Amino acid sequence: MESKVVWKGGMAFTGSSDSGYLIPLDAKKKAGGQDMGFQPLQLFAIGLVGCTGMDVISILKKKRQEVTEFEVSAQIELAEEHPKVFTKILIGYKVTGKNLDREAVERAVELSETRYCPAQAMLEKAAEINHKIIIEEAD
């Protein structure tokens, strides 16, 4: 895997990977940017919730769970001093569906956390990671 950024002036960059997709990066105005793109740490967080989200939905499909909506979020605490690394992460899984089996959902989350998600495996070496699961019945 290869990733790169190309400077566009100020604090702006365009990021890309070998997939060919482009993503804008920039800093907040108070840091000299124009706030016209993602900040690098935001991409770490999106990578984390995207990684575990893809694992969990894949596992739930294999378990034949009827998911109608699915959302994964992360609440992240940063160190107060530089480098302001992630110190605590709470990953929230909100699963909506018909006749969902709580044990199946919990097992899917557990498998993502302990076996499949490399983003979580890397970040847990630096930060405390916890999770919460909300299951709602679809109308």
C-alpha positions in Angstrom: 0.0 0.0 0.0 1.3 3.5 -0.9 -0.1 6.8 0.2 1.0 10.3 -0.5 0.1 14.0 -0.2 0.8 16.8 -2.6 1.0 20.3 -1.2 -1.5 22.7 -2.7 -0.4 25.9 -0.9 -0.9 27.2 2.6 -1.6 24.2 4.8 -3.6 22.4 2.1 -2.7 19.0 0.6 -4.4 16.5 -1.6 -4.0 13.0 -0.4 -4.1 9.8 -2.4 -3.5 6.2 -2.2 -2.9 3.4 -4.7 -6.7 3.2 -5.1 -6.6 6.5 -7.0 -9.1 8.3 -4.9 -8.3 11.8 -3.8 -9.1 13.4 -0.4 -8.6 17.1 0.6 -6.6 17.9 3.7 -6.2 21.2 5.4 -5.6 22.8 8.8 -8.0 25.0 10.9 -7.8 28.7 10.3 -6.1 29.3 13.7 -3.3 26.9 12.5 -2.7 28.7 9.3 -5.1 26.7 7.0 -8.4 27.6 5.4 -10.4 24.7 6.9 -11.1 23.3 3.5 -10.5 19.6 4.1 -10.0 16.9 6.6 -7.3 17.3 9.3 -5.0 14.3 9.4 -6.1 13.0 12.8 -9.7 13.1 11.6 -8.7 10.7 8.9 -7.3 8.3 11.6 -10.6 8.4 13.3 -12.6 7.9 10.1 -10.3 5.0 9.2 -10.9 3.4 12.6 -14.7 3.6 12.4 -14.7 2.6 8.8 -12.5 -0.4 9.4 -14.6 -1.8 12.3 -17.9 -0.8 10.6 -17.0 -2.8 7.5 -16.0 -5.8 9.6 -19.2 -5.7 11.7 -21.6 -5.3 8.8 -19.8 -8.1 6.9 -20.1 -10.4 9.9 -23.8 -9.5 10.5 -24.6 -10.3 6.8 -22.9 -13.7 7.2 -25.0 -14.3 10.3 -28.1 -13.4 8.3 -29.0 -10.5 10.5 -31.5 -8.1 8.9 -29.8 -4.8 9.3 -31.7 -1.8 7.9 -29.4 1.0 9.3 -25.9 1.0 10.7 -23.7 3.7 12.1 -20.4 3.7 13.9 -19.0 6.7 15.7 -16.0 7.5 17.8 -15.6 9.9 20.7 -11.9 10.6 21.1 -9.9 12.2 23.9 -6.5 13.7 23.0 -3.5 14.2 25.1 -3.2 17.8 26.4 0.5 18.1 25.4 2.1 17.7 22.0 2.1 15.3 20.3 -1.6 15.3 21.0 -2.1 11.6 20.5 -5.4 9.7 21.1 -5.6 8.7 24.7 -9.2 7.3 25.0 -11.6 6.2 22.3 -15.2 5.2 22.8 -16.6 3.5 19.7 -20.4 3.5 19.4 -22.2 1.0 17.2 -25.9 1.8 16.4 -27.5 -1.1 14.7 -31.1 -0.9 13.5 -32.9 -3.9 12.0 -35.6 -6.5 12.2 -35.4 -9.3 14.9 -31.7 -8.6 15.5 -29.9 -11.1 17.8 -28.0 -9.1 20.5 -25.5 -11.9 20.9 -24.8 -11.9 17.1 -24.2 -8.1 17.2 -22.0 -8.3 20.3 -20.0 -11.2 18.7 -19.5 -9.3 15.5 -18.2 -6.3 17.4 -15.9 -8.5 19.5 -14.5 -10.2 16.3 -13.8 -6.9 14.7 -12.0 -5.6 17.9 -10.0 -8.7 18.6 -9.3 -10.3 15.2 -10.1 -8.4 12.0 -9.7 -4.6 12.3 -6.0 -3.6 11.9 -6.8 0.1 12.7 -8.1 -0.9 16.1 -5.1 -3.2 16.7 -2.7 -0.4 15.9 -4.5 2.3 17.9 -5.1 0.1 21.0 -1.3 0.2 21.5 -1.6 3.9 22.2 -5.1 4.5 23.5 -7.7 2.9 25.7 -10.5 1.7 23.5 -14.0 0.9 24.7 -17.3 0.4 22.9 -21.0 0.7 23.4 -23.7 -1.0 21.3 -27.2 0.3 20.7 -29.6 -2.0 19.0 -33.0 -0.7 17.8 -35.9 -2.5 16.2 -36.8 -1.2 12.7 -40.4 -0.1 12.1 
